[in-house]
Amino acid sequence: MSRILVIGATGLIGAHVAASLAAAGHEVTGAARDVGSASRRMSLVRWLPVDVARTSTQTWRGHLAGIDAVVNCAGALQSGPMDDLAGTHERGPRALVAACEATGVRRFIHFSAMGVDVATPTEFSRSKLAGDTALMASDLDWIILRPSVVLGDAAYGASALIRGLAILPVLPVMPDTAELQPVSLADVVATVAFFTRPDAPVRLALPLAGPDRLTFTALVGLYRRWLGDPPATEFSLPGWLAMPLYRSGDLTGWLGWRPPVRSTARREIARGAVGDNRQWTTLTGIQPQSVEAMLNARPASVQERWFAGLYLLKPVVLVSLALFWIGSGLASLGPGYASGITLMEQGGAGALAAIAVIGGGLADLLVGAGIAVRRTARLALVAGIIVSLFYALAGTILTPWLWLDPLAPLLKIAPVLCLHLVALATLRDR
């Protein structure tokens, strides 16, 4: 058995590759930026906290001691505070390739993307191709895998969006989408296992495409039928309405979130993701599964329906809570300031009334801004729960009559708390 380093081992593909190789008896080291949760979930894997975009050749040389093969699954869709495409797809792999050459690690399995050798309309595809080119220029025993949209039991990014759209009774059809040849995650994992064998062919680039060419709408329809629902009513979304959706995705991306609907996705899906799978099948003997066969092999469970139903509600809940807290803070410090002072004085706050209103307004603004930013969202949601409970307690002591007020300002704290708990429960992406 081999000692294998899997880069990006917490992602959709990387996690399944690492788990499968470890289960097969290989000694697997999983590398990722955040390995805390993964180290508890995948105990057969040894974990290495490392950011491929910021790791030097010299540092990689230390990590490669005793390693027989590298599988690079690291990737990102669009640059932002959390992701650096050039670093992840080009500079990082270059440093890793140089370290492999220096330490004698020969076998290097590298994940690229379908069609980057044909067209590069975005930074995503350009940086992917640059990483491929650097690897092909090396003297390593390289294998470049270029999958189409990868679908499996787990879901993240585009595959999660497909499930979220599949639950909708009315399906918005985005303009300018080309055909896809989705590929099974199980087939992708099996392909990696094949190429880790010492006798497997090397120095080749393979498109990994499923057997069926599907429109995005048809693909969503297959998942909707899998969930047990009748066909959805479709309507074409005009370009002038679709563009703000992509731009809002870009905005949330700069706040640290990773929504699948961003301008990079718009341009990449317009190119499509189709390819010839005959070389893949001939070399490996793998007969790629169709989406329908993959879904038929595992009937949808109630958990699948819950995920699909909550997927698009998650951003609605988070945006609502951020706007709620920010709006509350602005109201307290602006048009509602005088009435807030009056209410505090009626409750006996006296000279502390202004401090209470200003302090509450600032706290609300901080909670709302914290929820909007991915890095601080969890802490801000917990803070929102604490602040809400404090308001309930303070209101009970100072203004108990508000429990019976027709507008129910204190009673409404309960559903707000519930929304915070829902947001915390669904916050994790993978």
C-alpha positions in Angstrom: 0.0 0.0 0.0 1.1 3.6 -0.7 1.5 6.7 1.4 -0.6 9.3 -0.3 -1.0 13.1 0.3 -4.4 14.4 -0.6 -4.6 18.2 -1.0 -8.0 19.8 -0.4 -9.1 16.8 1.5 -12.1 18.5 3.1 -13.8 19.4 -0.2 -16.5 17.5 -2.0 -14.1 15.4 -4.1 -11.1 15.5 -1.8 -12.9 14.2 1.3 -14.3 11.2 -0.6 -11.0 10.5 -2.3 -9.1 10.6 1.1 -11.7 8.4 2.8 -11.8 5.9 0.0 -8.0 5.6 -0.2 -7.7 5.2 3.6 -10.5 2.5 3.6 -8.5 0.6 1.0 -5.6 0.4 3.3 -3.4 3.3 2.0 -1.7 5.6 4.5 -3.4 8.9 3.7 -2.5 12.4 4.8 -5.2 15.0 4.2 -4.2 18.6 3.8 -6.6 21.5 4.1 -6.8 25.0 5.6 -9.1 24.0 8.4 -8.8 20.4 9.5 -10.4 20.5 13.0 -13.8 19.0 12.2 -12.4 16.7 9.5 -9.9 15.2 11.9 -12.8 14.1 14.1 -15.0 12.9 11.2 -12.3 11.0 9.3 -10.2 9.3 11.9 -8.4 7.0 9.4 -6.7 10.0 7.8 -3.7 11.8 9.2 -4.4 15.6 9.0 -2.1 18.4 8.0 -3.3 22.1 8.3 -1.9 23.8 5.2 -3.1 26.5 2.7 -2.0 25.4 -0.7 -2.2 29.0 -2.0 0.4 30.2 0.6 2.7 27.3 1.1 6.3 27.5 -0.3 8.3 24.8 -2.0 10.5 24.5 1.0 7.6 24.0 3.3 6.1 21.4 1.0 9.4 19.5 0.9 9.1 18.9 4.7 5.5 17.7 4.3 6.4 15.2 1.4 8.8 13.1 3.5 7.8 9.5 3.0 5.0 10.3 0.5 4.6 8.1 -2.6 1.9 10.0 -4.4 0.1 13.3 -4.3 -3.6 13.9 -5.2 -4.4 17.6 -5.6 -8.1 18.2 -5.2 -7.8 21.9 -4.1 -10.0 24.3 -6.0 -12.2 27.4 -5.7 -14.7 29.1 -7.9 -14.0 32.8 -7.5 -11.4 35.0 -5.8 -12.5 36.8 -2.6 -11.4 37.2 1.1 -11.5 33.4 1.6 -10.1 32.3 -1.8 -7.2 33.2 -4.1 -7.6 31.5 -7.4 -4.2 32.2 -8.7 -2.7 30.9 -5.5 -4.9 27.9 -5.3 -4.8 26.8 -9.0 -1.4 28.1 -10.2 1.2 29.3 -7.7 0.4 26.7 -5.1 0.5 23.7 -7.5 3.8 25.1 -9.0 5.4 25.1 -5.6 4.0 21.7 -4.8 5.3 20.3 -8.2 8.7 21.7 -7.6 8.8 20.1 -4.1 7.8 16.8 -5.6 10.6 17.0 -8.1 13.1 17.8 -5.4 12.0 15.0 -3.1 11.5 12.3 -5.6 7.7 12.0 -5.3 6.9 10.9 -8.8 3.1 10.3 -9.1 1.0 13.4 -9.1 -2.8 13.2 -9.7 -4.2 16.7 -10.4 -7.9 17.8 -10.6 -8.6 20.5 -13.2 -11.9 21.3 -14.9 -13.8 20.2 -18.0 -13.1 22.4 -21.0 -10.2 24.5 -19.8 -8.1 23.2 -22.7 -10.8 24.6 -25.1 -11.8 28.0 -23.7 -10.9 30.1 -20.7 -13.6 32.8 -20.2 -12.8 33.4 -16.5 -10.1 33.7 -14.0 -11.2 30.2 -12.8 -10.5 28.5 -16.1 -7.4 30.5 -16.9 -5.8 29.7 -13.5 -6.8 26.1 -13.8 -5.1 25.9 -17.2 -2.0 27.6 -15.9 -1.8 25.0 -13.2 -2.2 22.2 -15.7 0.5 23.7 -17.9 3.0 23.9 -15.0 2.4 20.3 -14.1 2.7 19.1 -17.8 6.0 20.9 -18.1 7.4 18.9 -15.2 9.1 15.5 -15.3 6.7 14.0 -12.9 4.4 11.0 -13.6 1.3 13.3 -13.8 -2.3 12.6 -14.5 -4.7 15.5 -15.0 -8.4 14.8 -14.4 -10.9 17.2 -15.9 -14.4 16.4 -14.5 -17.7 17.9 -15.6 -20.2 18.8 -12.8 -19.6 16.1 -10.1 -22.8 14.7 -8.5 -23.0 12.3 -5.6 -24.6 11.5 -2.2 -22.9 14.6 -0.8 -23.6 18.0 -2.2 -21.7 21.3 -2.3 -21.7 24.3 -4.6 -23.5 23.6 -7.9 -24.6 20.1 -6.8 -26.2 21.6 -3.7 -27.9 24.3 -5.8 -29.4 21.7 -8.1 -31.1 20.1 -5.1 -32.3 23.4 -3.8 -33.8 24.3 -7.1 -35.4 20.8 -7.5 -37.7 21.4 -4.5 -39.2 24.5 -6.0 -42.6 24.1 -7.6 -41.8 27.0 -9.9 -38.3 26.8 -11.5 -36.6 29.9 -12.8 -34.6 29.1 -15.9 -31.4 31.2 -16.2 -30.5 32.5 -19.6 -27.4 31.4 -21.6 -26.8 28.0 -20.1 -25.2 25.3 -22.2 -25.3 21.5 -21.9 -23.6 19.5 -19.1 -22.4 15.9 -18.9 -22.6 15.3 -15.1 -20.3 12.7 -13.7 -20.8 10.5 -10.7 -18.7 11.2 -7.6 -18.2 7.5 -7.1 -16.8 7.2 -10.6 -14.4 10.0 -10.0 -13.2 8.4 -6.7 -12.7 5.1 -8.5 -10.6 6.9 -11.2 -8.3 8.3 -8.6 -7.9 4.8 -7.0 -7.0 3.4 -10.5 -4.3 6.0 -11.1 -2.7 5.5 -7.7 -1.7 2.0 -8.9 2.0 1.8 -9.8 1.2 0.2 -13.2 -1.4 2.8 -14.2 -0.6 5.0 -17.3 0.8 8.5 -16.7 1.4 11.8 -18.4 -2.1 12.2 -19.8 -5.1 14.5 -19.3 -8.5 12.9 -19.1 -12.0 14.5 -19.4 -14.3 12.8 -17.0 -17.8 13.1 -18.4 -21.0 11.1 -17.8 -22.9 9.4 -20.6 -25.7 11.9 -20.9 -25.7 15.5 -22.3 -28.3 17.4 -20.3 -29.5 21.0 -20.0 -29.3 22.4 -16.5 -33.1 22.5 -16.4 -33.3 18.8 -17.4 -30.8 17.9 -14.7 -32.9 19.8 -12.0 -35.9 17.9 -13.3 -34.2 14.5 -12.7 -33.5 15.5 -9.1 -37.1 16.8 -8.7 -38.5 13.5 -9.8 -36.0 11.7 -7.4 -37.4 13.8 -4.6 -40.9 12.5 -5.5 -42.4 15.7 -6.8 -44.2 16.3 -10.1 -42.6 18.4 -12.8 -42.1 22.0 -11.9 -43.6 25.0 -13.8 -40.7 26.6 -15.6 -40.3 30.3 -16.5 -37.4 31.9 -18.3 -35.6 34.5 -16.3 -34.7 37.5 -18.4 -31.1 38.6 -18.5 -31.8 42.0 -16.9 -33.2 40.1 -13.9 -30.7 37.3 -13.8 -27.7 39.7 -13.8 -28.5 41.2 -10.4 -28.7 37.7 -8.9 -25.1 37.0 -10.1 -24.0 40.4 -8.9 -25.5 39.8 -5.5 -23.6 36.5 -5.4 -20.4 38.4 -6.1 -21.2 40.8 -3.2 -21.7 38.0 -0.8 -18.5 36.4 -2.0 -16.6 39.5 -0.9 -18.2 39.1 2.5 -16.6 35.6 2.7 -19.5 33.5 1.6 -19.3 31.0 -1.3 -22.6 31.0 -3.2 -22.6 29.0 -6.4 -24.5 31.8 -8.3 -21.7 34.2 -9.1 -20.5 35.9 -12.3 -17.8 33.2 -12.8 -20.5 30.5 -12.7 -22.5 32.5 -15.3 -19.7 32.6 -17.8 -18.5 29.1 -17.1 -22.0 27.5 -17.5 -22.5 29.5 -20.7 -19.5 27.5 -22.1 -20.9 24.2 -20.9 -19.1 21.2 -19.6 -19.2 18.4 -22.1 -16.5 16.0 -23.3 -15.5 12.7 -24.8 -15.3 9.9 -22.1 -14.1 7.1 -24.4 -10.4 7.4 -23.4 -11.3 7.4 -19.7 -13.4 4.3 -20.2 -10.8 2.5 -22.3 -7.9 3.2 -19.9 -9.7 2.5 -16.6 -12.5 0.1 -17.5 -14.9 2.4 -15.7 -18.3 2.7 -17.3 -19.6 6.1 -16.1 -23.0 6.1 -14.5 -25.8 8.2 -15.8 -27.5 10.6 -13.4 -30.7 8.7 -13.6 -29.0 5.4 -12.7 -27.1 7.1 -9.9 -30.3 8.5 -8.4 -32.3 5.3 -8.9 -29.7 3.3 -7.0 -30.4 5.4 -3.9 -34.0 6.5 -3.2 -34.3 10.0 -1.7 -34.8 10.1 2.0 -36.5 12.6 4.2 -33.1 14.0 5.0 -32.7 14.8 1.3 -36.0 16.7 1.2 -35.0 18.6 4.3 -31.7 19.7 2.7 -33.3 20.6 -0.5 -36.0 22.6 1.2 -33.6 24.4 3.6 -30.8 25.1 1.0 -32.4 28.2 -0.5 -34.0 29.3 2.8 -30.6 29.5 4.4 -29.6 32.7 2.6 -33.1 34.1 3.2 -32.8 33.5 6.9 -29.3 35.0 7.1 -30.1 38.1 5.1 -33.3 38.6 7.0 -31.5 38.4 10.4 -28.7 40.8 9.2 -31.2 43.3 7.9 -33.3 42.9 11.1 -30.4 43.7 13.4 -29.0 46.5 11.2 -32.4 48.0 10.7 -33.2 47.8 14.5 -29.9 49.6 15.3 -30.4 52.3 12.7 -34.0 52.9 14.0 -32.7 53.1 17.6 -30.1 55.6 16.8 -32.2 57.5 14.3 -36.0 58.1 14.1 -36.8 55.9 17.1 -34.3 57.5 19.4 -36.7 59.8 21.2 -39.4 57.2 21.7 -36.7 54.8 23.0 -35.6 57.4 25.6 -39.3 57.9 26.6 -39.8 54.2 27.0 -36.6 53.8 29.1 -37.7 56.7 31.3 -41.1 55.2 31.8 -39.3 52.0 33.0 -37.3 54.0 35.5 -33.9 54.1 33.7 -33.5 57.8 34.5 -30.2 59.2 33.5 -29.2 55.8 32.0 -31.9 56.0 29.4 -29.7 57.6 26.7 -26.9 55.2 27.4 -29.3 52.2 27.2 -30.7 53.3 23.9 -27.4 54.2 22.3 -25.7 51.0 23.6 -28.6 48.9 22.4 -28.5 50.5 18.9 -24.7 50.0 18.6 -25.0 46.3 19.8 -27.7 45.7 17.2 -25.6 47.2 14.4 -22.6 45.0 15.4 -24.7 41.9 15.5 -26.2 42.6 12.1 -22.8 43.4 10.5 -21.3 40.3 12.1 -24.0 38.0 10.7 -23.4 39.5 7.2 -19.7 38.5 7.2 -19.0 34.8 6.9 -16.0 34.8 9.2 -17.9 36.3 12.1 -21.4 34.9 11.4 -21.4 32.1 14.0 -20.1 34.4 16.8 -22.6 37.1 15.8 -25.5 34.6 15.7 -24.6 33.5 19.2 -24.3 37.2 20.2 -27.7 37.8 18.7 -29.2 35.1 20.9 -27.6 36.6 24.0 -28.7 40.1 23.2 -32.2 39.0 22.5 -32.4 37.2 25.8 -31.0 40.2 27.6 -33.7 42.4 25.9 -36.4 40.0 27.0 -35.1 40.1 30.6 -34.6 43.8 30.7 -38.0 44.4 29.1 -39.6 42.1 31.7 -38.0 44.1 34.5 -38.4 47.7 33.2 -41.4 47.5 30.9 -43.4 44.4 31.7 -46.6 45.9 30.1 -44.9 45.4 26.7 -45.7 41.6 27.0 -49.4 42.6 26.5 -48.8 45.3 23.9 -50.8 44.7 20.7 -47.6 44.9 18.6 -46.0 42.2 20.9 -42.5 43.6 20.9 -41.4 41.2 23.6 -43.3 38.2 22.3 -41.6 38.5 18.9 -38.3 37.8 20.5 -39.2 34.1 20.5 -39.4 33.6 16.7 -36.3 35.7 16.3 -34.5 33.3 18.6 -35.8 30.4 16.6 -34.4 31.9 13.4 -31.0 32.3 15.0 -31.0 28.6 15.9 -32.0 27.7 12.4 -29.2 29.8 11.0 -26.7 28.2 13.3 -27.9 24.7 12.4 -27.5 25.3 8.7 -24.4 27.5 8.8 -21.9 24.9 7.8 -21.4 24.5 4.1 -19.5 21.1 4.1 
